[in-house]
Amino acid sequence: MAEVVVYSTPLCAPCERLKQYLESKGVSFVAKDLLMDEEAAEKMEDLGIRSAPVLEVDGRCYSGSELTPEFLAQVLGIA
């Protein structure tokens, strides 16, 4: 199973939707709060990603318009 991390911020509706989607599909993930986790925030900054949520699957990060249900199903290998 892939290692899945969701980088999010508090009160972020798209972040909550992404986490709910993953939970509904039975995908286990680690959630990292970009306001509380300095290391996670620096990682996103280094990657040039300025918006949340960000989905990391086995070390590759996806964000923004990439995070469609179709794309998520493909990258996570779920139906």
Secondary structure, 3 states (H helix, E strand, C coil): CCCEEEEECCCCHHHHHHHHHHHHCCCCCEEEECCCCHHHHHHHHHCCCCCCCEEEECCEEEEHHHCCHHHHHHHHCCC
